[in-house]
């Protein structure tokens, strides 16, 4: 009788251990696609390949605020929104986008 109880206890412990190991892998699926660090700069040759940008706020699953620059070939680069070169680059992208909208309206 005691072997059945010890076998049952072992199975329960094994099951709980298995659930504990699986939990982090299940939780990882809920994280957003976030920037984890910033680039120091973007070379001038690459700046013309930036098609758009979006702002990442430091809330929810993301730890740092960032500007995520979207390159033409689906690559992204994360930059510190407090840096002056980032603000200037955002203005350049905005003016480029606005210029192409005005050209398309003619």
C-alpha positions in Angstrom: 0.0 0.0 0.0 2.8 2.4 0.8 4.5 1.8 -2.6 1.3 3.0 -4.3 1.3 6.1 -2.2 4.9 6.9 -2.8 4.5 6.2 -6.5 1.5 8.5 -6.6 3.5 11.2 -4.7 6.3 10.8 -7.2 4.0 11.2 -10.2 2.4 14.3 -8.7 5.8 15.9 -8.0 7.0 15.0 -11.5 3.8 16.5 -13.0 4.3 19.8 -11.0 7.9 19.9 -12.1 6.9 19.5 -15.7 4.3 22.3 -15.4 6.9 24.6 -13.8 9.3 24.0 -16.6 6.7 24.7 -19.3 5.4 27.9 -17.7 8.2 30.2 -18.8 8.0 29.0 -22.4 4.3 29.7 -22.4 4.7 33.1 -20.9 7.3 34.1 -23.5 4.6 34.1 -26.2 2.9 37.0 -24.5 5.8 39.5 -24.8 5.7 42.2 -27.4 8.3 42.7 -30.0 10.3 45.4 -28.1 13.6 47.2 -28.5 16.0 46.2 -25.8 18.9 48.6 -26.6 19.7 51.6 -28.8 21.9 52.1 -31.8 24.5 54.8 -31.3 23.9 56.2 -34.8 22.8 55.5 -38.3 25.2 56.1 -41.2 24.2 58.7 -43.7 24.1 56.1 -46.5 21.5 54.1 -44.5 19.4 57.1 -43.5 17.9 57.4 -47.0 16.6 53.8 -46.7 14.4 54.7 -43.7 10.8 54.5 -44.8 8.9 55.2 -41.5 9.2 55.1 -37.7 7.1 54.4 -34.7 7.3 55.3 -31.1 7.8 52.6 -28.4 6.6 53.6 -25.0 8.1 52.2 -21.8 5.0 50.5 -20.6 3.5 47.0 -20.8 6.1 44.5 -22.0 8.6 47.1 -23.2 11.2 48.4 -20.8 12.7 51.4 -22.6 11.2 54.2 -24.7 12.5 54.1 -28.2 12.0 55.3 -31.7 11.9 52.3 -34.0 13.0 53.2 -37.5 11.7 51.0 -40.3 14.1 50.4 -43.1 12.9 49.6 -46.7 13.9 45.9 -46.5 12.0 45.2 -43.3 14.9 45.8 -41.0 14.4 47.9 -37.9 16.7 50.0 -35.8 16.0 51.3 -32.3 17.1 54.7 -31.2 17.0 56.8 -28.1 14.2 59.4 -28.5 16.1 61.9 -26.3 19.0 62.2 -28.7 19.1 65.2 -31.0 20.1 63.2 -34.1 17.0 61.0 -33.6 14.7 64.0 -33.5 16.3 65.4 -36.6 16.0 62.1 -38.4 12.3 61.9 -37.5 11.8 65.3 -39.0 13.6 64.3 -42.2 11.5 61.1 -42.5 8.3 63.2 -41.9 9.2 65.8 -44.5 10.2 63.0 -47.0 6.8 61.3 -46.4 4.9 64.6 -46.7 6.8 65.5 -49.9 5.9 62.2 -51.5 2.2 62.7 -50.6 2.2 66.2 -52.1 3.9 64.9 -55.3 1.3 62.1 -55.6 -1.5 64.6 -55.2 -0.5 66.6 -58.3 
